[in-house]
Amino acid sequence: MFGYYIEISKPNLSLVPADYDRKQTLVNAERFTSSELVGYERKVLSAEERALRSSAACTVKSASPSRTRPTACGRPLRQSRSSTCS
């Protein structure tokens, strides 16, 4: 199972809030998710994707000859103040 979850042991299952969604049953516990946790997961994954794109753009830029204009996916690269490219 991928993603974020809340693992609750079998003795504490009676305390699980009604809005939690059961995702997986284990021998001594159950795994749940909630709408708030799913939202957080989306936020983390989109930030990770943006970081990977930024890293790829820096790689393309540093590998390009200085006399040509670097591009990423066919579009000109945009410089940002927070860029980690050197």
C-alpha positions in Angstrom: 0.0 0.0 0.0 1.4 3.4 -0.9 0.7 6.8 0.6 0.1 8.1 4.0 -2.0 6.3 6.6 -2.9 6.2 10.3 -2.2 2.8 11.9 -4.4 1.9 14.8 -4.0 -1.2 16.9 -6.9 -3.7 17.2 -7.6 -2.8 20.9 -8.1 0.8 19.9 -10.4 0.3 16.9 -13.4 1.4 18.9 -11.8 4.9 19.2 -11.5 5.5 15.5 -13.5 8.5 14.3 -16.4 7.8 11.9 -14.8 10.0 9.1 -11.7 7.8 8.8 -11.6 5.5 5.8 -10.3 1.9 6.3 -7.5 1.2 3.8 -5.9 -2.0 5.0 -6.3 -4.7 7.6 -3.2 -6.2 9.3 -2.9 -9.0 11.9 -2.8 -6.7 14.9 -3.8 -3.3 13.5 -5.8 -1.5 10.8 -4.7 1.4 8.6 -6.9 4.3 7.9 -6.8 7.6 6.0 -8.8 10.8 6.2 -9.7 13.6 3.9 -7.2 15.8 5.7 -4.4 13.3 5.3 -5.2 12.8 1.6 -5.0 16.6 1.1 -1.6 16.7 2.8 -0.4 13.8 0.6 -1.4 15.6 -2.5 0.4 18.7 -1.3 3.6 16.8 -0.6 3.6 14.9 -3.9 3.0 18.1 -5.9 5.9 19.8 -4.1 8.1 16.8 -4.8 7.1 16.9 -8.5 7.9 20.6 -8.8 11.3 20.0 -7.2 12.1 17.3 -9.7 11.1 19.5 -12.6 13.3 22.3 -11.2 16.2 19.9 -10.8 15.7 18.7 -14.4 15.6 22.2 -15.7 18.9 23.0 -13.9 20.4 19.9 -15.4 19.3 20.9 -18.9 20.6 24.5 -18.4 24.0 23.4 -17.1 24.4 20.9 -20.0 23.6 23.4 -22.7 26.3 25.2 -24.5 26.6 28.9 -23.4 25.9 30.2 -27.0 22.5 28.6 -27.2 19.3 29.4 -25.3 18.5 26.5 -22.8 15.0 25.0 -22.9 13.0 22.6 -20.8 10.4 20.5 -22.7 10.6 22.8 -25.7 9.9 26.0 -23.7 12.5 28.6 -22.7 13.6 28.2 -19.0 12.4 30.9 -16.6 15.0 32.1 -14.1 13.7 32.4 -10.5 15.3 34.1 -7.6 15.2 30.9 -5.6 16.8 28.8 -8.3 19.6 26.5 -7.1 21.2 26.3 -10.6 24.8 27.5 -10.6 
